[in-house]
């Protein structure tokens, strides 16, 4: 039975990057009576920087195992490339001032095909901006979002907790103070692993690639295995990166070197994302640091001189996951719950951030017009918008993966001509830069 304290306007499953940003984006929106939206976040891990008063815990026989699960960090130690548009949105919601000193600006990008003549160069100055994008630790973004979110009294955390069941029929019962429009609103009821029940008009699934909410809605997922892994590490180089990012296509797989801010003892720092076959990734991960530095220097080339330091190496399988639909009854999929893409163009988190921005704008408009925030019309608008954006980004990443993974002479010649021509054909270059910048 849902009690009055567990009725929320919006429930968000997952408090990671997308979930916490979405809560932050919705937290300032007001209803027609002037009150703020009531928002619940369901999260397995206990978030840092959130006051105890806004976290609901449930002590039961499973609590000890739940606590052990919550020991896993909410944000991992990967590095993200933020587009210009993503940074602008983080500025809008008050997060960017906290991140600004830790984010490394990308003022230029070099794209090249190792062993061939094709090269393309992009610069921020050409396009009238200070930076094409920024590179920053995922954990720092998450902590900054939580720091701002901690000030919001209308956001309640249920943690450590998770969604175990959803009653899609919910209830049409209204509170005595609700308007006639609200009395006809249907709600859904969410059962948590703790046994608590939450009632809401809108459920937002930000719960990752294995989304429990998506599974409970029986939404299918298209799956494509690239037969590649991403080897990720922070490295230091002999030469200064000068805020330049490199995308280097090699016979060993695409290598991205993203500029990082200096840290104690390491000035010329870069974030490495190296796409490899599973066999290559296993071999290279097993190398000692000195052998790895030599192999990376040989594959990447002399653009930044020798690799002088190599940090911890992690390997992630690369797959394309895409939900066959973005919405269900009073529910929308957001971020990795909706799509997981190849990192070749650095667009994964940026695509998810645009999910957040579009959804927040639609909810804001609905509230201003005294409309149901979980209506079919709103969710259909969200789905139509996101499908178009997803298709464009996935086509871009898939084209790059396919084009540069093939060594057939006609394709090699064609891609190198295209790279070189991009420097002189401004409409083509501008279209690529605009998509990279998130516009």
Secondary structure by P-SEA (a helix, b strand, c coil): cccccccccbbbccccaaaaaaaaaaccccccccccbbbbbbbcccccccccccbbbbbccaaaaaaaaacccccccbbbbbcaaaaaaaaaaccccccccccccccbbbbbcccccbbbbbbcccccccccbbbbbaaaaaaaaaaaacccccbbbcccccccccccccccccccccccccccbbbbbbbccccbbbbbcbbbcccccccaaaaaacbbbbbbbccbbbbbbbbccccccccbbbbccccccbbbbbbbcccccccbbbbbbbbbcaaaaaaaaaccaaaaaaaaaaaacccccccccccbbbbbbbbbbbbcccccccbbbccccccccccccccaaaaaaaaaaaaaaaaaaaaaaccccccaaaaaaaaaaaaaaaaaaaaaaaaaaaaaacccaaaaaaaaaaaaaccccaaaaaaaaaaaacc
